[in-house]
Amino acid sequence: MSDLDALARRLDQFADARDWAQFHTPKNLAMALAGEVGELVAEFQWLTPEQATTVMTEDTEAAARIRLELGDVTNYLVRLADVLGVDLIQAANAKINANEKRYSADTYRGSARKAPGDH
């Protein structure tokens, strides 16, 4: 069992012990995930790019909050994928494969521009 599978099982057990599975619909989990991503974004909102790069080593209180928010984001994403029956590692690799085709290294090296058809 992978670490990701073990985390999914632990989250499932956590929800079952509290009878929360009834609330863990894909819609609710996606909304909770979006909320937690917003909380993570808020930690970086007013930092300069330089501060954002060094926050984990220069600001221990902010680093602790960021770790907790990353944990929340990860937990909701893993729980959502589990409820939907999606293998996150497989999905991530499929997306990388698609992006390798859309964004050739020769054409897009050093560029932040979007591929044609992206909005």
C-alpha distances in whole Angstrom, upper triangle without the diagonal:
4,7,8,6,6,10,11,10,12,15,15,16,18,20,20,22,24,25,24,22,26,26,23,25,24,27,27,24,25,28,27,25,28,30,27,27,31,31,29,32,34,33,34,37,40,39,41,38,39,38,35,34,34,34,31,33,36,36,33,34,33,30,29,29,28,24,25,25,23,20,22,22,18,17,20,18,15,16,19,16,14,18,19,16,16,13,14,13,15,18,18,19,21,23,23,24,27,28,29,31,33,33,34,34,38,39,37,37,38,39,37,39,37,37,40,39,37,39
4,5,5,6,9,10,11,12,14,15,17,18,20,21,23,25,25,24,22,26,26,23,24,23,26,26,22,23,26,25,22,25,27,24,25,28,28,26,29,31,30,31,34,37,35,37,35,35,34,31,30,31,30,27,29,33,32,30,31,30,27,26,27,25,21,22,23,19,18,19,19,15,15,18,16,13,15,17,15,14,17,18,16,15,11,12,10,13,15,15,16,19,20,20,22,24,25,26,28,30,30,31,31,35,36,34,33,34,35,34,36,34,34,37,36,34,36
4,5,5,6,9,10,10,12,14,15,16,18,20,21,23,24,23,21,25,25,21,23,22,25,24,21,22,25,23,20,23,25,22,22,26,25,23,26,28,27,28,31,34,32,34,32,33,31,28,27,28,27,24,26,29,29,27,27,26,23,22,23,21,18,18,19,16,14,16,16,12,13,16,14,11,14,16,15,14,17,19,17,16,13,12,11,14,16,16,17,20,21,21,23,25,26,26,29,30,30,32,31,35,36,33,33,34,34,33,35,34,34,37,36,34,35
4,5,5,6,9,10,11,12,14,15,17,18,20,21,22,21,19,22,22,18,20,19,22,21,17,18,21,19,17,20,22,19,19,23,23,21,24,26,25,27,29,32,31,33,31,32,31,27,27,28,27,24,27,30,29,27,27,26,23,22,22,20,17,18,18,15,13,14,14,10,10,12,11,8,10,13,11,10,14,15,13,12,9,9,9,12,13,13,15,17,18,19,21,23,23,24,27,28,28,30,30,34,34,32,32,32,33,31,33,31,31,34,33,31,32
4,5,5,6,9,10,10,12,14,15,16,18,20,21,19,17,21,21,18,19,18,22,21,18,19,22,21,19,22,24,21,22,26,25,24,27,29,29,30,32,36,35,36,35,36,34,31,31,31,30,27,30,33,32,30,30,29,26,25,25,23,21,20,20,18,16,17,16,13,12,14,13,9,10,13,11,9,13,14,12,11,9,10,10,13,14,15,16,18,20,21,22,24,25,27,29,30,31,32,32,36,37,35,35,35,36,34,35,34,34,36,35,33,34
4,5,5,6,9,10,11,12,14,15,16,19,20,19,17,21,21,18,21,20,23,22,19,21,24,21,20,23,24,22,23,26,25,24,27,29,28,30,33,36,35,37,35,36,34,31,31,31,30,27,29,32,31,29,29,28,25,24,24,23,20,19,20,18,15,16,17,13,12,14,14,10,11,15,13,11,14,17,15,15,13,13,14,16,18,18,20,22,23,24,26,28,28,30,32,33,34,35,35,39,40,37,37,37,38,36,38,36,37,39,38,36,37
4,5,5,6,9,10,10,12,14,15,17,18,17,16,19,19,16,18,18,21,19,16,18,20,18,16,20,21,18,19,23,22,20,24,26,25,27,29,32,31,34,32,33,31,28,28,29,27,24,27,30,28,26,26,25,22,21,21,19,16,16,16,14,11,12,13,10,8,11,11,8,9,12,12,10,13,15,14,14,13,12,13,16,17,17,19,21,22,23,25,27,27,29,31,32,32,34,34,38,38,36,35,36,36,34,36,34,35,38,36,34,34
4,5,5,6,9,10,11,12,14,16,16,15,13,16,16,13,15,15,18,17,14,16,18,16,15,19,20,18,19,22,22,21,24,26,26,28,30,33,33,35,34,35,33,30,30,31,29,27,30,32,31,29,28,27,25,23,23,21,19,18,18,16,13,13,13,10,8,10,10,6,6,9,9,7,9,12,11,11,11,11,13,15,16,16,19,20,21,22,25,26,27,29,31,31,32,34,34,38,38,36,36,36,36,34,36,34,34,36,35,32,33
4,5,5,6,9,10,10,12,14,15,14,13,16,17,14,17,17,20,19,16,19,21,19,18,22,23,21,22,26,25,24,28,29,29,31,33,36,36,38,37,38,36,33,33,34,32,29,32,35,33,31,30,29,27,25,25,24,21,20,20,19,16,16,17,14,11,13,13,10,9,12,12,9,11,14,13,14,13,14,16,18,19,20,22,23,24,26,28,29,30,32,34,35,35,37,38,42,42,39,40,40,40,38,39,37,38,40,39,36,37
4,5,5,6,9,10,11,13,14,13,13,17,17,15,17,18,21,19,16,19,21,18,18,21,22,19,21,24,23,23,26,28,27,29,32,35,34,37,36,37,35,31,32,32,30,27,30,32,31,28,27,27,25,22,22,22,19,17,18,17,14,14,15,13,10,12,14,10,10,13,14,11,13,16,16,17,16,16,18,20,21,21,24,26,26,27,30,31,32,34,36,36,37,39,39,43,43,40,40,40,40,38,40,38,39,41,40,37,38
4,5,5,6,9,10,11,12,11,10,14,13,11,14,15,17,15,12,15,17,14,14,18,18,16,18,21,20,20,24,25,25,27,29,32,32,35,34,35,33,30,31,31,29,26,29,32,30,27,26,26,24,21,21,20,18,16,16,15,12,11,13,11,7,9,11,8,7,10,12,9,11,14,14,15,15,15,17,20,20,20,23,25,25,26,29,30,30,32,35,35,35,38,38,42,42,39,39,39,39,36,38,36,37,39,38,35,35
4,5,5,6,9,10,10,9,8,12,12,10,13,14,17,15,13,16,18,16,16,20,20,19,21,24,23,23,26,28,28,30,32,36,36,38,37,39,37,33,34,35,32,30,33,36,33,31,30,29,28,25,24,24,21,19,19,19,16,15,16,14,10,11,13,10,7,11,12,9,9,13,13,15,15,16,18,20,20,21,24,25,26,28,30,31,32,34,36,36,37,39,40,44,43,41,41,42,41,39,40,38,38,40,38,36,36
4,5,5,6,9,10,10,9,13,14,13,16,17,20,18,16,19,21,18,19,23,23,21,23,26,25,25,29,30,30,32,34,37,37,40,39,40,38,35,36,36,34,31,34,36,34,32,30,30,28,26,25,25,22,20,21,20,17,16,18,16,13,14,16,13,11,14,15,12,13,16,16,18,18,19,21,23,24,25,27,29,29,31,33,34,35,37,39,39,40,42,43,47,47,44,44,44,44,42,43,41,42,44,42,40,40
4,6,5,7,9,8,9,13,13,12,15,17,19,17,15,18,19,16,17,21,20,18,21,24,22,23,26,27,27,30,32,35,35,38,37,38,36,33,34,34,31,29,32,34,31,29,27,27,26,23,22,22,20,17,18,18,15,14,16,15,11,12,15,13,11,14,16,13,14,17,18,19,20,20,22,25,24,25,28,29,30,31,34,35,35,37,40,40,40,43,43,47,46,44,44,44,43,41,42,40,41,44,42,39,39
4,6,5,6,5,6,9,9,8,12,14,16,14,12,16,17,14,16,19,19,18,21,23,22,23,26,27,27,30,31,35,35,38,38,39,37,34,35,35,33,31,34,36,33,31,29,28,27,25,23,23,22,19,19,19,16,14,16,15,11,12,14,13,10,12,15,12,12,15,16,18,19,20,22,24,24,25,28,29,29,31,33,34,35,37,39,39,40,42,43,47,46,43,44,44,43,40,42,40,40,42,40,38,37
4,5,5,6,6,9,11,10,13,16,18,16,15,19,20,18,19,23,22,21,24,26,26,27,30,31,31,34,35,38,39,42,41,43,40,37,38,39,36,34,37,39,37,34,32,32,31,28,27,27,25,22,23,23,19,18,20,19,15,15,17,15,12,15,16,14,13,16,17,20,21,21,24,26,26,27,30,31,31,33,35,36,37,39,41,41,42,45,45,49,49,46,47,47,46,43,45,42,43,45,43,40,40
4,6,8,9,12,13,13,17,19,21,19,18,21,22,19,21,24,24,22,26,28,26,27,31,31,31,34,36,39,39,42,42,43,41,38,39,39,36,34,37,39,36,33,32,31,30,27,26,27,25,22,23,23,20,19,21,20,16,17,20,18,15,18,20,17,16,20,21,23,24,24,27,29,29,30,33,34,34,36,38,39,40,42,44,44,45,47,48,51,51,48,49,49,48,45,47,45,46,48,46,43,43
4,5,8,10,11,12,15,18,19,16,16,20,20,17,19,22,21,21,24,26,24,26,29,29,30,33,34,37,38,41,41,42,39,37,38,38,35,33,36,38,35,33,30,30,30,27,25,26,24,21,22,23,19,18,20,20,16,16,19,18,15,17,20,17,16,20,21,23,25,25,28,30,29,30,33,34,34,36,39,39,40,42,44,44,45,47,48,52,51,48,49,48,48,45,46,44,45,47,45,42,41
4,6,7,8,10,13,16,18,15,15,19,19,17,19,22,22,22,25,26,26,27,30,31,31,34,35,38,39,43,42,44,41,38,40,40,38,36,39,40,38,35,33,33,32,29,28,28,27,24,24,24,21,19,21,21,17,16,19,18,15,16,19,17,15,18,20,22,24,25,28,29,29,30,33,34,34,36,38,38,39,42,44,43,44,47,48,52,51,48,49,49,48,45,46,44,45,46,44,41,41
4,5,5,7,10,13,14,11,11,15,15,13,16,19,18,18,21,23,22,24,27,27,28,31,32,35,36,39,39,41,38,35,37,38,35,33,36,38,35,33,31,30,30,27,25,25,24,21,21,21,19,16,18,18,14,13,16,15,12,13,16,14,12,16,18,20,22,22,25,27,26,27,30,31,31,33,36,35,36,39,41,40,41,44,45,49,48,45,46,46,45,41,42,40,41,43,40,38,37
4,5,5,8,11,13,11,10,14,15,14,16,19,19,19,21,23,23,25,27,28,29,32,33,36,37,40,39,41,39,36,37,38,36,34,37,39,37,35,33,32,31,29,27,27,25,22,22,22,19,17,18,18,14,13,15,14,10,11,14,12,9,13,15,17,19,20,23,24,23,25,28,28,29,31,33,33,34,37,38,38,39,42,43,47,46,43,44,44,43,40,41,39,40,41,39,36,36
4,6,7,11,12,10,11,15,15,14,17,19,19,20,23,24,24,26,28,29,31,33,34,37,39,41,41,43,41,38,40,41,38,36,40,41,39,37,35,34,33,31,29,29,28,25,24,24,22,19,20,20,17,15,17,17,13,13,16,14,11,14,16,19,22,22,26,27,25,27,30,30,30,33,35,35,36,39,40,39,41,44,45,49,48,45,46,46,45,42,42,40,40,42,39,37,36
4,6,9,9,7,8,12,12,11,14,16,16,17,19,21,21,23,25,26,27,30,30,34,35,38,38,40,38,35,37,38,35,34,37,39,36,34,32,31,30,28,26,26,25,22,21,22,20,17,17,18,15,13,15,15,12,12,15,14,11,14,17,19,21,21,25,26,24,26,29,29,29,32,34,33,34,37,38,38,39,42,43,47,45,43,44,44,42,39,40,37,38,39,37,34,33
4,6,8,6,6,9,10,10,11,14,15,15,17,19,20,21,23,25,26,28,29,33,34,36,36,38,36,33,34,35,33,32,35,37,34,33,31,29,29,27,25,24,23,20,19,19,17,15,15,15,12,10,12,12,8,8,11,10,8,10,13,15,18,18,21,22,21,22,26,26,25,28,30,30,31,34,35,34,36,39,40,43,42,40,41,41,39,36,37,34,35,37,34,32,31
4,5,5,6,8,10,10,12,14,15,16,18,20,21,22,24,26,27,29,30,33,35,37,36,39,37,34,35,37,35,33,37,39,36,35,33,31,31,29,27,26,25,23,21,21,20,17,16,17,14,11,13,13,10,8,11,11,8,9,12,14,17,18,21,22,20,22,25,24,24,27,29,28,29,33,33,33,34,37,39,42,41,38,40,40,39,35,36,33,34,35,32,30,29
4,6,5,6,8,10,10,12,14,15,16,18,20,21,22,24,26,27,28,32,33,35,34,37,35,32,33,35,33,32,36,37,35,34,33,30,30,29,26,25,24,22,20,20,19,16,15,15,14,10,10,12,9,6,9,10,7,7,11,12,15,15,19,19,17,19,22,21,21,24,26,25,26,29,30,29,31,34,35,39,37,35,36,37,35,32,32,29,30,31,28,26,25
4,6,5,6,9,10,11,12,14,15,17,19,20,21,23,25,26,26,30,31,34,33,36,35,31,33,35,33,32,36,37,35,34,32,30,30,29,26,25,25,23,20,20,20,17,15,17,15,12,12,14,12,9,12,13,11,11,14,15,18,18,21,22,19,21,24,23,22,25,27,26,27,30,31,30,31,35,36,39,38,35,37,37,35,32,32,29,30,30,28,25,24
4,5,5,6,8,10,11,12,14,15,17,18,20,21,23,25,25,29,30,33,33,35,33,30,32,34,31,30,34,35,33,32,30,28,28,26,23,23,23,20,18,19,18,14,14,15,14,10,12,14,11,9,13,14,11,12,16,16,19,19,22,23,21,22,26,25,24,27,29,28,29,32,33,32,33,36,38,41,40,37,38,38,36,33,33,31,32,33,30,28,26
4,5,5,6,9,10,10,12,14,15,16,18,20,21,23,24,27,29,31,30,33,31,28,29,31,29,28,31,33,31,30,28,26,25,24,21,20,20,18,15,15,15,11,10,12,10,6,8,10,8,6,9,11,9,10,14,14,16,15,19,20,18,19,22,22,21,24,26,26,26,29,31,30,31,34,35,38,37,34,36,35,34,31,31,29,30,32,29,26,26
4,5,5,6,9,10,10,12,14,15,16,18,20,22,22,26,27,29,28,31,30,26,28,30,28,27,31,32,30,30,28,25,25,24,21,20,20,18,15,15,15,12,10,12,11,8,8,11,10,7,10,12,11,11,14,14,16,15,18,19,16,17,21,20,19,22,24,23,23,27,28,27,28,31,32,36,34,31,33,32,31,27,28,26,27,28,26,23,22
4,5,5,6,9,10,11,13,14,15,17,19,21,20,24,26,28,28,31,29,26,28,30,27,27,31,32,29,29,27,24,25,24,21,19,20,18,15,16,16,13,11,14,13,9,11,14,12,10,13,16,14,14,18,17,20,18,22,23,20,20,24,24,22,25,27,26,26,29,31,29,30,33,34,38,36,33,34,34,32,28,29,27,28,30,27,24,23
4,5,5,6,9,10,11,12,14,15,17,19,20,23,24,27,27,29,27,24,26,28,25,25,28,29,27,26,24,22,22,21,18,17,17,15,12,13,13,9,9,11,10,7,9,12,11,10,13,15,14,15,18,18,20,18,21,23,20,21,24,25,23,25,28,27,27,30,32,31,31,34,35,38,37,34,35,34,33,29,30,28,30,32,30,26,25
4,5,5,6,9,10,11,12,14,16,17,18,22,23,25,25,27,25,22,24,25,23,22,26,27,25,25,23,20,20,19,16,15,15,13,10,11,11,8,6,9,9,5,6,10,10,8,11,14,13,14,17,16,17,15,18,20,17,17,21,21,19,22,25,24,24,27,29,27,28,31,31,35,34,30,31,31,29,26,27,25,27,29,27,24,23
4,5,5,6,9,10,10,12,15,16,16,20,21,23,23,26,24,21,23,25,23,23,26,27,25,25,23,20,20,20,17,15,17,15,12,12,13,11,8,11,12,9,10,13,13,12,14,17,16,17,19,18,20,17,20,22,19,18,22,22,20,22,25,24,23,27,28,26,27,30,31,34,32,29,30,29,28,24,25,23,25,27,25,22,20
4,5,5,6,9,10,11,13,15,15,18,20,23,23,25,23,20,23,24,22,22,26,26,24,23,21,18,19,18,15,14,16,14,10,12,13,10,9,12,13,10,12,15,15,14,17,19,18,19,22,21,23,20,23,25,22,22,25,26,23,25,29,28,27,30,32,30,30,33,34,37,35,32,33,32,30,27,28,26,28,30,28,25,23
4,5,5,6,9,10,11,13,14,18,19,21,21,23,21,18,21,22,19,19,22,23,21,20,18,16,16,15,12,11,12,10,7,8,9,6,6,9,10,8,10,13,13,13,16,18,18,19,21,20,21,18,21,23,21,20,24,25,23,24,27,27,26,29,31,30,29,32,33,36,35,31,32,30,29,26,28,26,29,31,29,26,24
4,5,5,6,9,10,11,12,16,17,19,19,21,19,16,18,20,17,18,21,22,20,20,19,16,16,16,13,11,12,11,8,8,10,8,6,10,11,10,10,14,15,14,16,19,19,19,22,20,21,17,20,22,19,18,22,23,20,21,25,24,23,26,28,26,26,29,29,32,31,28,28,27,26,22,24,23,25,27,26,22,21
4,5,5,6,9,10,10,14,15,18,18,21,19,16,19,20,18,18,22,22,20,21,18,15,16,17,13,12,14,13,9,11,13,11,10,13,15,13,14,17,18,17,19,22,22,22,25,23,24,21,23,26,23,21,25,26,23,24,28,27,25,28,30,28,28,31,31,34,33,29,30,28,27,23,25,24,26,28,27,23,21
4,5,5,7,9,10,13,14,17,18,20,18,15,18,19,16,16,20,20,17,17,15,12,13,13,10,9,12,10,7,9,12,9,9,13,14,13,15,18,18,18,20,23,23,24,26,25,25,22,24,27,25,23,27,28,25,26,30,29,28,31,33,31,30,33,33,36,35,31,32,30,29,25,27,27,29,32,30,27,25
4,5,5,7,9,12,13,15,15,17,15,12,15,16,13,13,17,17,15,16,14,11,11,12,9,6,9,9,5,7,10,9,8,11,13,13,14,17,18,18,20,22,23,24,26,24,24,21,22,25,23,21,24,26,23,24,27,27,25,28,30,29,28,31,30,33,32,29,28,27,26,23,25,25,27,30,29,25,24
4,5,5,6,10,11,13,13,16,14,11,14,16,13,14,18,18,16,17,16,12,13,14,11,9,12,13,9,10,14,13,11,14,16,16,16,19,20,20,22,24,25,25,27,25,26,22,24,26,24,22,25,26,23,23,27,26,24,27,29,27,26,29,29,32,30,27,27,25,24,20,22,22,25,28,27,23,22
4,5,5,8,10,13,14,16,14,12,15,16,13,15,18,18,15,16,14,11,13,14,11,10,13,13,10,12,15,14,13,17,18,18,19,22,23,22,24,27,27,28,30,28,29,25,27,30,27,25,28,30,27,27,31,30,28,31,33,31,30,33,32,35,34,30,30,28,27,23,25,25,29,31,30,26,24
4,6,8,8,12,13,14,11,9,12,13,10,11,15,14,12,13,11,7,9,11,8,7,11,11,9,11,14,14,13,16,18,18,19,22,23,23,25,27,28,29,31,29,29,26,27,30,28,25,28,30,27,27,31,31,29,31,34,32,30,33,32,35,34,30,30,27,27,24,26,27,30,32,32,28,27
4,6,5,8,9,11,9,6,10,11,9,11,14,14,12,14,13,9,11,13,11,9,13,14,12,12,16,16,15,18,20,20,20,23,25,25,26,29,30,30,32,30,29,26,27,29,27,25,27,29,26,26,30,29,27,29,32,29,28,30,29,32,31,27,26,24,23,21,23,24,27,30,30,26,25
4,6,9,10,13,11,9,13,14,12,15,18,17,15,17,16,12,14,16,14,12,16,17,14,15,19,18,17,20,22,22,22,25,27,26,28,30,31,31,33,31,31,28,29,32,29,27,30,31,27,28,31,30,28,30,33,30,29,31,31,33,32,28,28,25,24,21,23,24,27,29,29,25,24
4,7,9,11,9,9,13,14,12,15,17,15,14,17,15,12,15,17,15,14,18,19,17,18,21,21,20,23,25,25,25,29,30,30,31,34,35,35,37,35,35,31,32,35,32,30,33,34,31,31,34,33,31,33,35,33,31,34,32,35,33,29,29,26,25,22,25,26,29,32,32,28,26
4,6,8,5,6,9,10,9,12,14,12,12,15,14,11,13,16,14,13,17,18,16,17,21,21,20,23,25,25,26,28,30,30,31,34,35,35,37,35,34,31,31,34,32,29,31,33,30,29,33,33,29,31,34,32,30,32,31,33,32,28,27,24,24,21,24,25,29,32,32,28,27
4,5,5,6,9,10,10,14,15,13,14,17,17,14,15,19,18,16,19,21,19,20,23,24,23,25,28,28,28,30,33,32,33,36,37,37,39,36,36,32,32,35,33,29,32,33,30,29,33,32,29,31,33,31,28,31,29,31,30,26,25,21,21,19,22,24,28,31,31,28,27
4,6,5,6,9,10,13,14,14,14,18,18,15,15,19,18,16,19,21,19,19,23,23,22,24,27,27,26,29,31,31,32,34,36,36,37,34,33,30,30,32,30,27,29,30,27,26,29,29,26,27,30,28,25,27,25,27,26,23,21,18,18,16,20,22,25,28,29,25,25
4,5,5,7,9,12,12,11,13,16,17,15,15,18,18,16,19,22,20,20,23,25,24,25,28,29,28,30,33,33,34,36,38,38,39,36,35,31,31,34,32,29,30,32,29,28,31,31,28,29,32,30,27,29,27,29,28,25,23,19,20,19,22,25,28,31,32,29,28
4,5,5,6,9,10,8,9,13,14,11,12,15,15,13,16,19,18,18,21,23,22,23,26,27,27,29,31,32,33,35,37,37,38,36,35,31,31,34,32,29,31,33,30,29,32,33,29,31,34,32,29,31,29,31,31,27,26,22,23,21,25,27,30,33,34,30,29
4,6,5,8,10,10,10,13,14,10,10,14,13,11,14,16,15,15,18,19,18,20,23,24,23,26,28,28,29,31,33,33,35,32,31,27,27,30,28,25,27,29,26,25,29,29,26,28,31,29,27,29,27,29,29,25,24,21,21,19,22,24,27,30,31,27,27
4,6,8,9,9,11,14,15,12,11,15,15,13,15,18,17,16,19,21,20,21,24,25,24,26,29,29,29,32,34,34,35,32,31,27,26,29,28,24,26,29,26,24,28,28,25,26,30,28,26,27,25,27,27,24,22,19,20,19,22,24,27,30,31,28,28
4,6,6,6,8,11,13,11,10,13,14,12,14,17,17,16,19,21,21,22,25,26,26,27,30,31,31,33,36,36,37,34,33,29,28,32,30,27,29,31,29,27,31,32,29,30,33,32,29,30,28,31,31,27,25,22,24,22,26,28,31,34,35,31,31
4,5,5,5,8,9,7,6,10,11,9,11,14,14,14,17,19,19,20,22,24,24,26,28,29,30,32,34,34,35,33,32,28,28,31,30,27,29,32,29,28,32,32,29,31,34,33,30,32,30,33,33,29,27,25,26,24,27,29,32,35,35,32,31
4,6,6,7,9,7,5,8,10,8,9,12,13,12,15,17,17,18,20,22,22,24,26,27,28,30,32,33,34,31,30,26,26,29,29,25,28,30,28,27,31,32,29,30,34,33,31,32,30,33,33,30,28,26,27,25,29,30,32,36,36,33,32
4,6,7,10,10,7,10,13,12,12,16,17,16,18,21,21,21,24,26,26,27,30,31,31,33,35,36,37,34,33,29,29,32,32,28,30,33,31,30,33,34,32,33,36,35,33,34,32,34,35,31,29,27,29,27,31,32,35,38,39,36,35
4,6,9,9,8,11,13,13,14,17,18,18,20,22,23,24,26,28,28,30,32,33,34,36,38,39,39,37,36,32,32,35,34,31,33,36,34,32,36,37,34,35,38,37,35,36,34,36,36,33,31,28,30,28,32,33,36,39,40,37,36
4,6,5,6,9,10,10,12,14,15,16,18,20,21,22,24,26,27,28,30,31,32,34,36,37,38,36,35,31,32,35,34,31,33,36,34,33,36,37,34,36,39,38,36,37,35,38,38,34,33,30,31,29,32,34,37,40,40,37,36
4,6,5,6,9,10,10,12,14,15,16,19,20,21,22,24,26,27,28,30,31,33,34,36,37,35,34,30,31,34,33,31,33,36,34,33,37,38,35,37,40,39,37,39,37,40,40,36,34,32,33,31,35,36,38,42,42,38,38
4,5,5,6,9,10,11,13,14,16,17,19,20,21,23,25,26,27,29,31,32,33,35,36,35,34,30,31,35,34,31,34,36,34,34,37,38,36,38,41,40,38,40,38,41,41,37,36,34,34,32,35,36,39,42,42,38,37
4,5,5,6,9,10,10,12,14,15,16,18,20,21,22,24,26,27,28,30,31,33,34,32,32,28,29,32,31,28,31,33,31,31,35,35,33,34,38,36,34,37,35,38,38,34,33,30,31,28,31,32,35,38,38,34,33
4,5,5,6,9,10,10,12,14,15,16,18,20,21,22,24,26,27,28,30,31,32,30,29,26,26,30,29,26,29,31,29,29,32,33,31,32,36,35,33,35,33,36,36,33,31,29,30,28,31,31,34,37,37,34,33
4,5,5,6,9,10,11,13,14,15,17,19,20,21,23,24,26,27,29,30,31,30,29,26,26,30,29,27,29,32,30,30,34,35,33,34,38,37,35,37,36,39,39,35,34,32,33,30,33,34,36,39,39,35,35
4,5,5,6,9,10,11,12,14,15,17,18,20,21,23,24,26,27,29,30,28,28,25,26,29,28,26,29,31,29,29,33,33,32,34,37,36,34,37,35,39,38,35,34,32,32,29,32,32,35,38,37,33,32
4,5,5,6,8,10,10,12,14,15,16,18,20,21,22,24,26,27,28,26,26,22,23,26,25,23,26,28,26,26,29,30,28,30,33,32,30,33,32,35,35,31,30,28,28,26,29,29,31,34,34,30,29
4,5,5,6,9,10,10,12,14,15,16,18,20,21,22,24,26,26,25,24,21,21,25,24,22,24,27,25,25,29,30,28,30,33,32,31,33,32,35,35,32,31,29,30,27,30,30,32,36,35,32,31
4,5,5,6,9,10,10,12,14,15,16,18,20,21,22,24,25,24,24,21,22,26,24,23,26,28,26,27,30,31,30,32,35,34,33,35,34,38,38,34,33,32,32,30,32,32,34,37,36,32,32
4,5,5,6,8,10,11,12,14,15,16,18,20,21,22,24,22,22,19,21,24,23,21,24,26,24,25,28,29,27,30,32,31,30,33,32,36,35,32,31,30,30,27,29,28,31,34,33,29,28
4,5,5,6,8,10,10,12,14,15,16,18,20,21,22,20,20,16,18,21,20,18,21,23,21,21,25,26,24,26,29,28,28,30,29,33,33,29,29,27,27,25,27,27,29,32,31,27,27
4,5,5,6,9,10,10,12,14,15,16,18,20,21,19,19,16,17,21,20,18,21,24,22,23,26,27,26,28,31,31,30,32,32,35,35,32,32,31,31,28,31,30,31,34,33,30,30
4,5,5,6,8,10,10,12,14,15,16,18,20,19,19,16,18,21,20,19,22,24,23,24,27,27,27,29,32,31,31,33,33,37,36,33,33,32,31,29,31,29,31,34,33,29,29
4,6,5,6,9,10,11,12,14,15,16,18,16,17,14,16,19,17,16,19,21,19,20,24,24,23,26,28,27,27,30,30,33,33,29,30,29,28,25,27,26,28,30,29,25,25
4,6,5,6,8,10,11,12,14,15,16,14,14,11,13,16,15,14,17,19,18,19,22,23,22,25,27,27,27,29,29,33,32,29,29,29,29,26,28,27,28,31,30,26,26
4,5,5,6,8,10,10,12,14,15,14,14,12,15,18,17,16,19,21,20,22,25,25,25,28,30,30,30,32,32,36,36,33,33,33,32,30,31,30,31,34,32,29,29
4,6,5,6,8,10,10,12,14,13,14,12,15,18,16,16,20,21,20,22,24,25,24,27,29,29,29,32,32,36,35,32,33,33,32,29,30,28,30,32,30,27,27
4,5,5,6,9,10,11,12,10,11,9,12,14,12,12,16,17,16,18,21,21,21,24,26,25,26,28,29,33,32,29,30,30,29,26,27,25,26,29,27,24,24
4,5,5,6,9,10,10,9,9,8,10,13,12,12,16,17,17,18,21,22,22,24,27,27,27,30,30,34,34,31,31,32,31,29,30,28,29,31,30,27,27
4,5,5,6,9,10,10,11,10,14,16,15,16,19,20,19,22,24,24,25,28,29,29,30,33,33,37,37,34,35,35,34,31,33,30,31,33,31,29,29
4,5,5,6,8,8,11,10,14,15,13,14,18,18,18,20,22,22,23,26,27,27,28,31,32,36,35,32,33,34,33,30,30,28,29,30,28,26,26
4,6,5,6,5,7,7,10,11,10,12,15,15,15,18,19,20,21,23,25,25,26,29,30,33,33,31,32,32,31,29,30,27,27,29,27,25,25
4,5,5,6,8,9,12,13,12,14,17,17,18,20,22,23,24,26,28,28,29,32,33,37,36,34,35,36,35,32,33,31,31,33,31,29,29
4,6,8,11,12,15,16,15,17,20,19,20,23,24,24,26,28,30,30,31,34,35,39,38,36,37,38,37,34,35,32,32,33,31,29,29
4,6,9,10,14,14,12,15,18,17,17,20,22,21,23,26,27,27,29,31,33,36,36,33,35,36,35,32,32,29,29,30,28,26,27
4,7,9,12,12,11,14,16,16,17,20,21,21,23,25,26,27,29,31,32,36,35,34,35,36,35,33,33,30,30,31,29,28,29
4,6,9,8,7,10,12,12,13,16,17,17,19,21,23,23,25,27,29,32,32,30,31,32,31,29,30,27,26,28,26,25,26
4,6,5,6,9,10,11,12,14,15,17,18,20,21,23,24,26,27,30,31,29,30,31,30,29,29,27,26,29,27,25,27
4,5,5,6,8,10,10,12,14,15,16,18,20,21,22,24,25,28,28,26,27,28,27,25,27,24,24,27,25,23,25
4,5,5,6,9,10,11,12,14,15,16,19,20,21,22,23,26,27,25,25,26,27,25,26,24,24,27,26,24,26
4,5,5,6,9,10,10,12,14,15,17,18,20,21,22,26,26,25,25,27,27,25,26,24,23,25,25,23,25
4,5,5,6,9,10,11,12,14,16,16,18,20,21,25,25,23,24,26,25,23,24,21,20,23,21,20,22
4,5,5,6,9,10,11,12,15,15,16,18,19,22,22,20,21,22,22,20,21,19,19,22,21,19,21
4,5,5,6,9,10,10,13,14,15,16,17,21,21,20,20,22,22,21,22,20,19,22,22,20,22
4,5,5,6,9,10,11,12,14,16,17,21,21,19,21,23,22,21,21,19,18,20,19,18,21
4,5,5,6,9,10,10,12,14,16,19,19,17,18,20,19,18,18,15,14,17,16,15,17
4,5,5,6,9,10,10,12,13,16,16,15,16,18,17,16,17,15,14,17,18,16,19
4,5,5,7,9,10,11,13,16,16,15,17,19,19,18,19,16,15,17,18,17,20
4,5,5,6,9,10,13,16,15,14,16,19,18,17,17,14,12,14,14,13,17
4,5,5,6,8,10,13,13,11,13,15,14,13,13,11,10,12,13,12,15
4,6,5,6,8,11,11,10,12,15,14,14,15,13,11,14,16,15,18
4,6,6,9,11,11,11,14,17,16,16,15,13,10,12,14,14,18
4,6,10,11,10,9,12,15,13,13,12,9,7,9,10,10,14
4,6,8,7,6,9,11,10,10,10,9,7,10,12,12,15
4,5,5,6,8,11,11,13,12,12,10,13,15,15,18
4,6,5,5,9,10,12,13,13,12,15,18,17,21
4,6,6,10,10,13,13,14,13,16,19,19,22
4,6,9,8,11,10,11,10,12,16,16,19
4,6,5,8,8,9,9,12,15,14,17
4,6,9,10,12,12,16,19,18,20
4,7,9,12,14,17,20,18,20
4,6,9,10,14,16,15,16
4,7,9,13,15,12,13
4,7,9,12,10,11
4,6,8,6,8
4,6,6,9
4,6,9
4,6
4
